[in-house]
Amino acid sequence: MYNQNEVDRFYLRQAYKFAKKSDDPSTQNGAIIVRDNSKFDLNNILVYGTNKFPDGIHKLPERYSDR
């Protein structure tokens, strides 16, 4: 069986990968929802996402957060 800390780190790395796809590099957020967090399995990820601009909004530098 896997150590729960190892499994948690695995899924945290997956969320981080999705965060890197964010439209705004200063507010990168990623999230995943998994079926069973007790095992390593990419097929176990039900939903994933990142923060994006709404449809129809152009990705212009002045729209990025200045934090």
Secondary structure, DSSP 8 states (H G I E B T S, - for coil): ---HHHHHHHHHHHHHHHHTT-SSGGG--EEEEES-TTS--GGGEEEEEE----TT----GGGS---
